[in-house]
């Protein structure tokens, strides 16, 4: 069975009610992260665990519900019914015995004033599901959305972009992401921090260049040195950004002038300053609230950057006319590479979003490239595995900017999950999200 946080005091029906509310919010276009923040703190850990599982198996749940009832009930009841199906469709994945889930889902409907009238319908559907489960599962196996738990358009795009890896990318999105930390070299080495963790009974292995990956996630307040800025939570693939931009970047007597163009929540800004404490860094984000998050993260790391709330593409609003040695453009994208951490994204995105976001990325590249000094660099990255937001985007940009030279870069990194071999190795990339990196150098022509 799937695991849930320990010491949950709330009854299961209450957790299912709240989880269904999260699922309904996602269906309405709201992010799961934001919705969970509004869940009462005493039940949030349990609701979060259930919500993540529901979003991972939402495709199967939708197909099962259609088999059970072609015409769905009102939105709230439909969300509860699909929530129960997502949690109970497979015995090995169910967080509770399936019969318990069914009984408690019906109870959740009965105890909700707006769903009480739908309780008999939900009960009938779920009882039929229990009786005919194997036949229903066999029928829904032919539904591509049910089989892979992603929208059909998403699956087709992956097939086109990654014909040899599309299945492994989809499979990776169905497992929980590990907790990976970036160790600040300003405070201690990876080896030393790993020893500190091991002394506390926290098993970890070294990954990437300055990271450790925990065998089991722990609350950040239990991490030694976290509040003092000694470590930060950051995926192994994301940890590549700062070293890629800075390694080999030509330095003069003056400090490097760097721009983090879409900086929130500030992880990469902090890493740039950890790698080069003397750098003069401007951190931009279009959202003022997210700029406050950047400041909080930099305060914890005890580093300083100039934080500006502005649209990076509207350079006239914020640029002082001085060119940059290096620009980090972690561009807005579909987030198709981080489905393990955000399983709701696949249901929030629409096929048209890909081109809309690609157009925004092109706009940002066009606006920021003139701000790079000759001999300087721009690192373009997205947490996407779609080529429209990665390789195709950069190929088009280079064709139209003859002063742009592509330096050796990782390109598309598809999500990696643990294997029997990789799980035993230190200093590899470990498990990581999907990312794209292209390092561009401006040459004089």
C-alpha positions as a Markdown table, in Angstrom:
| # | Residue | x | y | z |
|---|---|---|---|---|
| 1 | Unk | 0.0 | 0.0 | 0.0 |
| 2 | Unk | 1.1 | 3.6 | -0.5 |
| 3 | Unk | 2.3 | 5.4 | 2.6 |
| 4 | Unk | 0.8 | 8.4 | 4.3 |
| 5 | Unk | 2.1 | 10.8 | 7.0 |
| 6 | Unk | 2.0 | 9.2 | 10.4 |
| 7 | Unk | -0.2 | 10.3 | 13.3 |
| 8 | Unk | -3.1 | 11.6 | 11.3 |
| 9 | Unk | -5.9 | 12.4 | 13.6 |
| 10 | Unk | -8.7 | 13.3 | 11.2 |
| 11 | Unk | -11.2 | 10.7 | 10.0 |
| 12 | Unk | -10.6 | 9.4 | 6.5 |
| 13 | Unk | -13.9 | 10.8 | 5.2 |
| 14 | Unk | -12.8 | 14.3 | 6.1 |
| 15 | Unk | -9.5 | 13.8 | 4.3 |
| 16 | Unk | -11.4 | 12.5 | 1.3 |
| 17 | Unk | -13.7 | 15.5 | 1.3 |
| 18 | Unk | -10.8 | 17.9 | 1.3 |
| 19 | Unk | -8.9 | 15.9 | -1.3 |
| 20 | Unk | -11.9 | 16.0 | -3.6 |
| 21 | Unk | -11.9 | 19.8 | -3.1 |
| 22 | Unk | -8.3 | 19.9 | -4.3 |
| 23 | Unk | -9.1 | 17.8 | -7.3 |
| 24 | Unk | -12.1 | 20.0 | -8.2 |
| 25 | Unk | -9.9 | 23.1 | -8.0 |
| 26 | Unk | -7.3 | 21.6 | -10.3 |
| 27 | Unk | -10.1 | 20.7 | -12.8 |
| 28 | Unk | -11.2 | 24.3 | -12.6 |
| 29 | Unk | -7.7 | 25.5 | -13.5 |
| 30 | Unk | -6.1 | 26.3 | -10.1 |
| 31 | Unk | -2.8 | 24.9 | -9.1 |
| 32 | Unk | -2.7 | 22.1 | -6.5 |
| 33 | Unk | 0.1 | 23.9 | -4.5 |
| 34 | Unk | -2.0 | 27.1 | -4.1 |
| 35 | Unk | -5.1 | 25.1 | -3.2 |
| 36 | Unk | -3.3 | 23.0 | -0.6 |
| 37 | Unk | -2.2 | 26.2 | 1.2 |
| 38 | Unk | -5.8 | 26.9 | 2.0 |
| 39 | Unk | -6.4 | 23.5 | 3.6 |
| 40 | Unk | -6.4 | 23.6 | 7.4 |
| 41 | Unk | -3.0 | 22.8 | 8.8 |
| 42 | Unk | -4.1 | 19.9 | 11.0 |
| 43 | Unk | -5.2 | 17.9 | 7.9 |
| 44 | Unk | -2.9 | 19.3 | 5.3 |
| 45 | Unk | -0.2 | 16.6 | 5.4 |
| 46 | Unk | -2.8 | 13.8 | 4.8 |
| 47 | Unk | -4.7 | 15.8 | 2.1 |
| 48 | Unk | -1.4 | 16.6 | 0.4 |
| 49 | Unk | -0.3 | 13.0 | 0.3 |
| 50 | Unk | -3.7 | 11.8 | -1.0 |
| 51 | Unk | -3.9 | 14.7 | -3.6 |
| 52 | Unk | -0.6 | 13.8 | -5.1 |
| 53 | Unk | -1.7 | 10.2 | -5.5 |
| 54 | Unk | -5.0 | 11.3 | -7.0 |
| 55 | Unk | -3.4 | 13.6 | -9.6 |
| 56 | Unk | -1.0 | 10.8 | -10.6 |
| 57 | Unk | -3.8 | 8.4 | -11.3 |
| 58 | Unk | -6.5 | 10.9 | -12.5 |
| 59 | Unk | -6.5 | 9.6 | -16.0 |
| 60 | Unk | -7.4 | 6.1 | -14.9 |
| 61 | Unk | -10.1 | 7.6 | -12.5 |
| 62 | Unk | -11.7 | 9.6 | -15.3 |
| 63 | Unk | -11.8 | 6.6 | -17.6 |
| 64 | Unk | -13.3 | 4.4 | -14.8 |
| 65 | Unk | -15.9 | 7.0 | -14.0 |
| 66 | Unk | -17.0 | 7.2 | -17.7 |
| 67 | Unk | -17.4 | 3.5 | -17.7 |
| 68 | Unk | -19.5 | 3.6 | -14.6 |
| 69 | Unk | -21.6 | 6.6 | -15.5 |
| 70 | Unk | -21.4 | 8.3 | -18.9 |
| 71 | Unk | -23.0 | 11.4 | -17.6 |
| 72 | Unk | -21.2 | 12.6 | -14.5 |
| 73 | Unk | -22.8 | 14.0 | -11.4 |
| 74 | Unk | -22.4 | 17.6 | -10.3 |
| 75 | Unk | -18.8 | 18.8 | -10.1 |
| 76 | Unk | -18.3 | 18.3 | -6.4 |
| 77 | Unk | -19.7 | 14.8 | -6.4 |
| 78 | Unk | -17.8 | 13.9 | -9.5 |
| 79 | Unk | -14.5 | 15.1 | -8.0 |
| 80 | Unk | -15.2 | 12.9 | -4.9 |
| 81 | Unk | -16.1 | 9.9 | -7.0 |
| 82 | Unk | -13.0 | 10.2 | -9.2 |
| 83 | Unk | -10.9 | 10.8 | -6.1 |
| 84 | Unk | -12.1 | 7.5 | -4.6 |
| 85 | Unk | -11.5 | 5.7 | -7.9 |
| 86 | Unk | -8.0 | 7.1 | -8.2 |
| 87 | Unk | -7.1 | 5.9 | -4.8 |
| 88 | Unk | -8.7 | 2.5 | -4.9 |
| 89 | Unk | -8.2 | 1.2 | -8.5 |
| 90 | Unk | -5.1 | -0.8 | -7.6 |
| 91 | Unk | -4.6 | -2.7 | -4.3 |
| 92 | Unk | -0.8 | -2.3 | -4.2 |
| 93 | Unk | -1.2 | 1.5 | -4.6 |
| 94 | Unk | -4.1 | 2.1 | -2.3 |
| 95 | Unk | -3.2 | 4.0 | 0.9 |
| 96 | Unk | -6.0 | 2.2 | 2.7 |
| 97 | Unk | -7.9 | -1.1 | 2.1 |
| 98 | Unk | -10.1 | -0.5 | -0.9 |
| 99 | Unk | -13.4 | -1.4 | 0.9 |
| 100 | Unk | -12.4 | 1.2 | 3.6 |
| 101 | Unk | -11.9 | 3.9 | 0.9 |
| 102 | Unk | -15.2 | 3.1 | -0.7 |
| 103 | Unk | -17.1 | 3.2 | 2.6 |
| 104 | Unk | -15.4 | 6.5 | 3.7 |
| 105 | Unk | -16.0 | 8.1 | 0.3 |
| 106 | Unk | -19.7 | 7.5 | 0.6 |
| 107 | Unk | -19.6 | 8.8 | 4.2 |
| 108 | Unk | -17.8 | 11.9 | 2.9 |
| 109 | Unk | -20.7 | 12.5 | 0.5 |
| 110 | Unk | -23.3 | 12.0 | 3.2 |
| 111 | Unk | -21.6 | 14.4 | 5.6 |
| 112 | Unk | -21.3 | 17.2 | 3.0 |
| 113 | Unk | -24.4 | 19.4 | 2.7 |
| 114 | Unk | -23.9 | 20.0 | -1.0 |
| 115 | Unk | -23.2 | 16.3 | -1.8 |
| 116 | Unk | -25.7 | 14.5 | 0.5 |
| 117 | Unk | -28.2 | 14.0 | -2.3 |
| 118 | Unk | -25.5 | 12.4 | -4.5 |
| 119 | Unk | -24.4 | 9.9 | -1.8 |
| 120 | Unk | -26.6 | 7.1 | -3.2 |
| 121 | Unk | -25.2 | 7.6 | -6.7 |
| 122 | Unk | -21.6 | 7.6 | -5.5 |
| 123 | Unk | -22.4 | 4.5 | -3.4 |
| 124 | Unk | -23.9 | 2.7 | -6.4 |
| 125 | Unk | -21.0 | 3.5 | -8.7 |
| 126 | Unk | -18.3 | 2.5 | -6.2 |
| 127 | Unk | -20.1 | -0.8 | -5.2 |
| 128 | Unk | -20.3 | -1.7 | -8.9 |
| 129 | Unk | -16.7 | -0.8 | -9.2 |
| 130 | Unk | -15.9 | -3.3 | -6.4 |
| 131 | Unk | -17.9 | -6.0 | -8.1 |
| 132 | Unk | -16.6 | -5.5 | -11.6 |
| 133 | Unk | -13.2 | -4.1 | -11.0 |
| 134 | Unk | -11.1 | -6.4 | -13.1 |
| 135 | Unk | -13.5 | -6.1 | -16.1 |
| 136 | Unk | -13.6 | -2.3 | -15.8 |
| 137 | Unk | -9.8 | -2.1 | -15.5 |
| 138 | Unk | -9.4 | -4.3 | -18.6 |
| 139 | Unk | -11.8 | -2.0 | -20.5 |
| 140 | Unk | -10.0 | 1.2 | -19.5 |
| 141 | Unk | -6.6 | -0.3 | -20.4 |
| 142 | Unk | -7.5 | 0.6 | -24.0 |
| 143 | Unk | -7.8 | 4.2 | -23.1 |
| 144 | Unk | -4.4 | 5.9 | -23.6 |
| 145 | Unk | -5.1 | 8.6 | -21.0 |
| 146 | Unk | -6.0 | 5.9 | -18.5 |
| 147 | Unk | -3.0 | 3.8 | -19.3 |
| 148 | Unk | -0.4 | 6.6 | -19.0 |
| 149 | Unk | -2.3 | 9.0 | -16.8 |
| 150 | Unk | -1.6 | 12.0 | -19.0 |
| 151 | Unk | -3.7 | 13.9 | -21.6 |
| 152 | Unk | -3.5 | 12.3 | -25.1 |
| 153 | Unk | -2.0 | 15.4 | -26.6 |
| 154 | Unk | 0.8 | 15.4 | -24.1 |
| 155 | Unk | 1.6 | 11.7 | -24.8 |
| 156 | Unk | 1.6 | 12.3 | -28.5 |
| 157 | Unk | 4.0 | 15.2 | -28.2 |
| 158 | Unk | 6.4 | 13.1 | -26.1 |
| 159 | Unk | 6.2 | 10.4 | -28.7 |
| 160 | Unk | 7.2 | 12.9 | -31.4 |
| 161 | Unk | 9.9 | 14.6 | -29.4 |
| 162 | Unk | 11.4 | 11.5 | -27.7 |
| 163 | Unk | 10.5 | 8.4 | -29.7 |
| 164 | Unk | 12.9 | 6.2 | -27.7 |
| 165 | Unk | 12.2 | 7.7 | -24.2 |
| 166 | Unk | 8.6 | 8.7 | -24.1 |
| 167 | Unk | 7.5 | 5.7 | -22.1 |
| 168 | Unk | 10.2 | 6.2 | -19.4 |
| 169 | Unk | 9.3 | 9.9 | -19.2 |
| 170 | Unk | 5.7 | 9.0 | -18.5 |
| 171 | Unk | 6.6 | 6.3 | -16.0 |
| 172 | Unk | 8.9 | 8.6 | -14.1 |
| 173 | Unk | 6.1 | 11.0 | -13.6 |
| 174 | Unk | 4.2 | 8.4 | -11.6 |
| 175 | Unk | 6.7 | 8.0 | -8.8 |
| 176 | Unk | 7.4 | 10.4 | -5.9 |
| 177 | Unk | 10.4 | 12.7 | -6.4 |
| 178 | Unk | 13.3 | 12.4 | -4.0 |
| 179 | Unk | 14.5 | 15.2 | -1.7 |
| 180 | Unk | 17.7 | 16.6 | -3.0 |
| 181 | Unk | 19.8 | 19.3 | -1.3 |
| 182 | Unk | 22.4 | 21.7 | -2.5 |
| 183 | Unk | 25.2 | 22.1 | 0.0 |
| 184 | Unk | 26.8 | 25.6 | 0.1 |
| 185 | Unk | 30.5 | 25.4 | -0.4 |
| 186 | Unk | 30.8 | 28.6 | 1.5 |
| 187 | Unk | 30.1 | 26.6 | 4.7 |
| 188 | Unk | 31.2 | 23.0 | 4.2 |
| 189 | Unk | 31.9 | 20.2 | 1.8 |
| 190 | Unk | 29.4 | 17.7 | 0.6 |
| 191 | Unk | 31.3 | 14.9 | 2.3 |
| 192 | Unk | 31.2 | 16.8 | 5.6 |
| 193 | Unk | 27.5 | 17.5 | 5.4 |
| 194 | Unk | 26.8 | 14.0 | 4.4 |
| 195 | Unk | 28.6 | 12.7 | 7.5 |
| 196 | Unk | 26.5 | 15.1 | 9.6 |
| 197 | Unk | 23.3 | 13.7 | 8.1 |
| 198 | Unk | 24.5 | 10.1 | 8.7 |
| 199 | Unk | 25.3 | 10.9 | 12.3 |
| 200 | Unk | 21.6 | 11.9 | 12.7 |
| 201 | Unk | 20.4 | 8.7 | 11.0 |
| 202 | Unk | 19.5 | 10.4 | 7.8 |
| 203 | Unk | 20.8 | 8.3 | 4.9 |
| 204 | Unk | 22.0 | 10.2 | 1.8 |
| 205 | Unk | 24.2 | 9.9 | -1.2 |
| 206 | Unk | 26.3 | 12.5 | -3.1 |
| 207 | Unk | 24.8 | 13.7 | -6.4 |
| 208 | Unk | 25.7 | 16.2 | -9.1 |
| 209 | Unk | 28.5 | 18.6 | -8.0 |
| 210 | Unk | 27.4 | 20.0 | -4.7 |
| 211 | Unk | 24.3 | 18.0 | -3.8 |
| 212 | Unk | 23.1 | 15.2 | -1.6 |
| 213 | Unk | 20.0 | 13.1 | -2.2 |
| 214 | Unk | 18.1 | 11.7 | 0.8 |
| 215 | Unk | 16.9 | 8.2 | 0.9 |
| 216 | Unk | 13.8 | 9.5 | 2.6 |
| 217 | Unk | 12.5 | 13.1 | 2.7 |
| 218 | Unk | 12.5 | 14.9 | 6.0 |
| 219 | Unk | 10.9 | 18.3 | 7.1 |
| 220 | Unk | 13.4 | 21.1 | 6.3 |
| 221 | Unk | 13.5 | 22.2 | 9.9 |
| 222 | Unk | 15.1 | 18.8 | 10.7 |
| 223 | Unk | 17.9 | 19.4 | 8.3 |
| 224 | Unk | 21.1 | 20.5 | 10.1 |
| 225 | Unk | 22.2 | 24.0 | 9.0 |
| 226 | Unk | 19.1 | 24.7 | 6.9 |
| 227 | Unk | 18.0 | 27.9 | 8.7 |
| 228 | Unk | 21.6 | 29.1 | 8.7 |
| 229 | Unk | 21.8 | 28.7 | 4.9 |
| 230 | Unk | 24.2 | 25.8 | 4.8 |
| 231 | Unk | 21.9 | 23.8 | 2.5 |
| 232 | Unk | 18.9 | 24.4 | 0.1 |
| 233 | Unk | 16.3 | 22.1 | -1.3 |
| 234 | Unk | 17.0 | 22.0 | -5.1 |
| 235 | Unk | 16.7 | 19.2 | -7.7 |
| 236 | Unk | 19.9 | 17.8 | -9.1 |
| 237 | Unk | 19.2 | 19.0 | -12.6 |
| 238 | Unk | 18.5 | 22.5 | -11.4 |
| 239 | Unk | 21.8 | 22.5 | -9.6 |
| 240 | Unk | 23.6 | 22.5 | -13.0 |
| 241 | Unk | 22.5 | 26.1 | -13.8 |
| 242 | Unk | 24.9 | 28.2 | -11.9 |
| 243 | Unk | 28.1 | 26.2 | -12.6 |
| 244 | Unk | 27.1 | 26.0 | -16.3 |
| 245 | Unk | 26.9 | 29.8 | -16.6 |
| 246 | Unk | 29.9 | 30.6 | -14.5 |
| 247 | Unk | 32.5 | 28.0 | -15.3 |
| 248 | Unk | 34.9 | 29.4 | -17.9 |
| 249 | Unk | 33.2 | 32.8 | -17.9 |
| 250 | Unk | 35.9 | 35.4 | -18.5 |
| 251 | Unk | 36.6 | 37.6 | -15.5 |
| 252 | Unk | 38.3 | 41.0 | -15.3 |
| 253 | Unk | 39.3 | 42.9 | -12.3 |
| 254 | Unk | 35.7 | 44.0 | -11.8 |
| 255 | Unk | 33.1 | 41.7 | -10.2 |
| 256 | Unk | 31.0 | 39.8 | -12.6 |
| 257 | Unk | 27.7 | 41.5 | -13.5 |
| 258 | Unk | 25.0 | 38.8 | -13.6 |
| 259 | Unk | 21.3 | 38.8 | -14.3 |
| 260 | Unk | 18.8 | 36.1 | -13.1 |
| 261 | Unk | 16.0 | 37.1 | -15.4 |
| 262 | Unk | 13.1 | 35.0 | -14.0 |
| 263 | Unk | 14.5 | 34.5 | -10.5 |
| 264 | Unk | 11.7 | 33.4 | -8.2 |
| 265 | Unk | 11.8 | 31.7 | -5.8 |
| 266 | Unk | 15.5 | 32.5 | -5.7 |
| 267 | Unk | 17.2 | 29.1 | -5.6 |
| 268 | Unk | 19.4 | 29.7 | -8.7 |
| 269 | Unk | 20.1 | 33.3 | -7.6 |
| 270 | Unk | 21.5 | 32.0 | -4.3 |
| 271 | Unk | 23.5 | 29.3 | -6.1 |
| 272 | Unk | 25.1 | 32.0 | -8.3 |
| 273 | Unk | 26.2 | 33.9 | -5.2 |
| 274 | Unk | 27.5 | 30.8 | -3.5 |
| 275 | Unk | 29.6 | 30.0 | -6.6 |
| 276 | Unk | 30.9 | 33.6 | -6.8 |
| 277 | Unk | 30.2 | 35.7 | -3.7 |
| 278 | Unk | 31.8 | 38.8 | -5.3 |
| 279 | Unk | 29.3 | 38.8 | -8.2 |
| 280 | Unk | 26.9 | 41.7 | -8.6 |
| 281 | Unk | 23.6 | 40.0 | -9.2 |
| 282 | Unk | 20.2 | 41.5 | -10.3 |
| 283 | Unk | 17.3 | 39.1 | -9.6 |
| 284 | Unk | 14.1 | 39.9 | -11.6 |
| 285 | Unk | 10.6 | 38.6 | -11.3 |
| 286 | Unk | 7.4 | 40.0 | -12.7 |
| 287 | Unk | 5.5 | 39.1 | -9.5 |
| 288 | Unk | 6.0 | 41.3 | -6.4 |
| 289 | Unk | 5.0 | 38.6 | -4.0 |
| 290 | Unk | 7.4 | 36.2 | -5.6 |
| 291 | Unk | 10.1 | 38.8 | -5.2 |
| 292 | Unk | 9.4 | 38.7 | -1.5 |
| 293 | Unk | 10.1 | 35.0 | -1.6 |
| 294 | Unk | 13.4 | 35.6 | -3.4 |
| 295 | Unk | 14.4 | 38.0 | -0.6 |
| 296 | Unk | 13.5 | 35.5 | 2.1 |
| 297 | Unk | 15.6 | 32.8 | 0.5 |
| 298 | Unk | 18.6 | 35.1 | 0.0 |
| 299 | Unk | 18.3 | 36.2 | 3.6 |
| 300 | Unk | 18.4 | 32.6 | 4.8 |
| 301 | Unk | 21.5 | 32.0 | 2.6 |
| 302 | Unk | 23.1 | 35.3 | 3.9 |
| 303 | Unk | 23.8 | 36.5 | 0.4 |
| 304 | Unk | 22.8 | 39.8 | -1.3 |
| 305 | Unk | 21.3 | 40.6 | -4.7 |
| 306 | Unk | 19.4 | 43.5 | -6.2 |
| 307 | Unk | 15.8 | 42.4 | -6.5 |
| 308 | Unk | 13.5 | 44.1 | -9.0 |
| 309 | Unk | 9.9 | 43.4 | -9.6 |
| 310 | Unk | 9.6 | 43.8 | -13.4 |
| 311 | Unk | 8.9 | 42.0 | -16.6 |
| 312 | Unk | 12.3 | 40.9 | -18.0 |
| 313 | Unk | 11.1 | 41.4 | -21.5 |
| 314 | Unk | 10.3 | 45.1 | -20.9 |
| 315 | Unk | 13.9 | 46.1 | -20.5 |
| 316 | Unk | 13.1 | 49.9 | -20.7 |
| 317 | Unk | 11.4 | 49.5 | -17.3 |
| 318 | Unk | 14.4 | 48.2 | -15.4 |
| 319 | Unk | 17.7 | 48.0 | -17.3 |
| 320 | Unk | 20.3 | 50.7 | -16.5 |
| 321 | Unk | 22.1 | 50.3 | -19.8 |
| 322 | Unk | 25.1 | 48.3 | -18.5 |
| 323 | Unk | 25.6 | 45.0 | -20.2 |
| 324 | Unk | 26.0 | 41.7 | -18.3 |
| 325 | Unk | 28.8 | 39.2 | -18.2 |
| 326 | Unk | 26.2 | 36.5 | -17.8 |
| 327 | Unk | 22.4 | 36.1 | -17.9 |
| 328 | Unk | 20.5 | 33.2 | -16.6 |
| 329 | Unk | 17.1 | 32.8 | -18.3 |
| 330 | Unk | 15.1 | 30.1 | -16.6 |
| 331 | Unk | 12.1 | 30.8 | -18.8 |
| 332 | Unk | 8.4 | 30.3 | -18.0 |
| 333 | Unk | 7.4 | 26.9 | -19.5 |
| 334 | Unk | 4.9 | 24.1 | -19.4 |
| 335 | Unk | 6.8 | 22.5 | -16.5 |
| 336 | Unk | 6.5 | 19.2 | -18.4 |
| 337 | Unk | 9.7 | 17.9 | -16.9 |
| 338 | Unk | 8.7 | 18.2 | -13.3 |
| 339 | Unk | 5.6 | 16.0 | -13.3 |
| 340 | Unk | 6.9 | 14.0 | -10.3 |
| 341 | Unk | 6.8 | 17.0 | -8.1 |
| 342 | Unk | 3.8 | 18.7 | -9.6 |
| 343 | Unk | 1.4 | 15.9 | -11.0 |
| 344 | Unk | -1.4 | 18.4 | -11.3 |
| 345 | Unk | 0.5 | 20.3 | -14.1 |
| 346 | Unk | -0.4 | 17.7 | -16.8 |
| 347 | Unk | -4.1 | 18.3 | -16.1 |
| 348 | Unk | -3.8 | 22.1 | -15.9 |
| 349 | Unk | -2.0 | 22.6 | -19.2 |
| 350 | Unk | -3.7 | 22.8 | -22.5 |
| 351 | Unk | -2.1 | 21.9 | -25.9 |
| 352 | Unk | -2.3 | 25.5 | -26.9 |
| 353 | Unk | -0.2 | 26.5 | -23.9 |
| 354 | Unk | 3.0 | 25.0 | -25.5 |
| 355 | Unk | 3.0 | 27.5 | -28.4 |
| 356 | Unk | 2.0 | 30.4 | -26.2 |
| 357 | Unk | 4.8 | 29.7 | -23.8 |
| 358 | Unk | 7.3 | 29.1 | -26.7 |
| 359 | Unk | 6.3 | 32.6 | -28.0 |
| 360 | Unk | 7.0 | 34.1 | -24.6 |
| 361 | Unk | 10.3 | 32.4 | -24.4 |
| 362 | Unk | 11.3 | 33.7 | -27.8 |
| 363 | Unk | 10.3 | 37.2 | -26.7 |
| 364 | Unk | 12.5 | 37.0 | -23.6 |
| 365 | Unk | 15.5 | 35.7 | -25.6 |
| 366 | Unk | 15.1 | 38.5 | -28.1 |
| 367 | Unk | 14.8 | 41.1 | -25.4 |
| 368 | Unk | 17.7 | 39.9 | -23.2 |
| 369 | Unk | 20.3 | 38.9 | -25.8 |
| 370 | Unk | 21.3 | 42.6 | -26.5 |
| 371 | Unk | 22.1 | 43.0 | -22.8 |
| 372 | Unk | 24.9 | 40.4 | -23.0 |
| 373 | Unk | 28.3 | 41.9 | -23.5 |
| 374 | Unk | 30.6 | 40.5 | -26.3 |
| 375 | Unk | 32.3 | 37.5 | -24.9 |
| 376 | Unk | 29.5 | 37.1 | -22.3 |
| 377 | Unk | 27.0 | 34.3 | -22.0 |
| 378 | Unk | 23.4 | 33.6 | -21.7 |
| 379 | Unk | 22.2 | 30.3 | -20.2 |
| 380 | Unk | 18.7 | 29.4 | -21.4 |
| 381 | Unk | 16.9 | 26.7 | -19.5 |
| 382 | Unk | 13.4 | 25.4 | -18.9 |
| 383 | Unk | 12.0 | 22.6 | -16.8 |
| 384 | Unk | 10.4 | 21.2 | -19.9 |
| 385 | Unk | 11.0 | 18.1 | -22.0 |
| 386 | Unk | 9.0 | 19.5 | -24.9 |
| 387 | Unk | 11.4 | 20.4 | -27.8 |
| 388 | Unk | 9.3 | 23.4 | -28.7 |
| 389 | Unk | 10.5 | 24.9 | -25.4 |
| 390 | Unk | 14.1 | 23.6 | -25.8 |
| 391 | Unk | 16.0 | 22.4 | -28.8 |
| 392 | Unk | 13.7 | 23.9 | -31.4 |
| 393 | Unk | 13.5 | 27.2 | -29.5 |
| 394 | Unk | 17.3 | 27.6 | -29.5 |
| 395 | Unk | 17.8 | 26.3 | -33.0 |
| 396 | Unk | 15.5 | 29.0 | -34.2 |
| 397 | Unk | 17.2 | 31.7 | -32.1 |
| 398 | Unk | 20.6 | 30.9 | -33.4 |
| 399 | Unk | 19.5 | 31.0 | -36.9 |
| 400 | Unk | 18.3 | 34.6 | -36.4 |
| 401 | Unk | 21.3 | 35.7 | -34.3 |
| 402 | Unk | 24.6 | 35.0 | -36.0 |
| 403 | Unk | 26.5 | 36.3 | -33.0 |
| 404 | Unk | 25.2 | 33.5 | -30.8 |
| 405 | Unk | 27.5 | 30.5 | -30.4 |
| 406 | Unk | 26.1 | 27.4 | -28.7 |
| 407 | Unk | 28.7 | 26.1 | -26.2 |
| 408 | Unk | 28.8 | 22.5 | -25.0 |
| 409 | Unk | 25.5 | 22.1 | -23.1 |
| 410 | Unk | 23.4 | 19.3 | -21.6 |
| 411 | Unk | 20.5 | 19.9 | -24.0 |
| 412 | Unk | 17.4 | 17.9 | -23.0 |
| 413 | Unk | 17.7 | 16.0 | -19.7 |
| 414 | Unk | 14.8 | 13.6 | -19.4 |
| 415 | Unk | 13.6 | 12.7 | -15.9 |
| 416 | Unk | 15.7 | 10.0 | -14.2 |
| 417 | Unk | 14.4 | 7.6 | -11.6 |
| 418 | Unk | 16.3 | 5.2 | -9.4 |
| 419 | Unk | 17.5 | 1.9 | -10.8 |
| 420 | Unk | 19.2 | -1.0 | -9.0 |
| 421 | Unk | 22.6 | 0.2 | -10.4 |
| 422 | Unk | 22.3 | 4.0 | -10.1 |
| 423 | Unk | 20.9 | 3.9 | -6.6 |
| 424 | Unk | 24.3 | 2.6 | -5.4 |
| 425 | Unk | 26.5 | 5.2 | -7.1 |
| 426 | Unk | 27.7 | 8.4 | -5.5 |
| 427 | Unk | 28.5 | 11.6 | -7.5 |
| 428 | Unk | 26.3 | 10.9 | -10.5 |
| 429 | Unk | 23.2 | 13.0 | -11.2 |
| 430 | Unk | 21.1 | 10.8 | -9.0 |
| 431 | Unk | 17.3 | 11.0 | -9.6 |
| 432 | Unk | 16.4 | 14.3 | -11.3 |
| 433 | Unk | 13.7 | 16.2 | -13.1 |
| 434 | Unk | 13.4 | 16.9 | -16.8 |
| 435 | Unk | 15.3 | 20.0 | -17.9 |
| 436 | Unk | 16.7 | 21.7 | -21.0 |
| 437 | Unk | 20.0 | 23.7 | -21.0 |
| 438 | Unk | 21.6 | 25.7 | -23.8 |
| 439 | Unk | 24.7 | 27.9 | -23.1 |
| 440 | Unk | 25.1 | 30.7 | -25.6 |
| 441 | Unk | 28.1 | 32.9 | -26.0 |
| 442 | Unk | 28.0 | 36.2 | -27.7 |
| 443 | Unk | 30.9 | 36.5 | -30.2 |
| 444 | Unk | 32.0 | 39.7 | -32.0 |
| 445 | Unk | 31.1 | 39.7 | -35.7 |
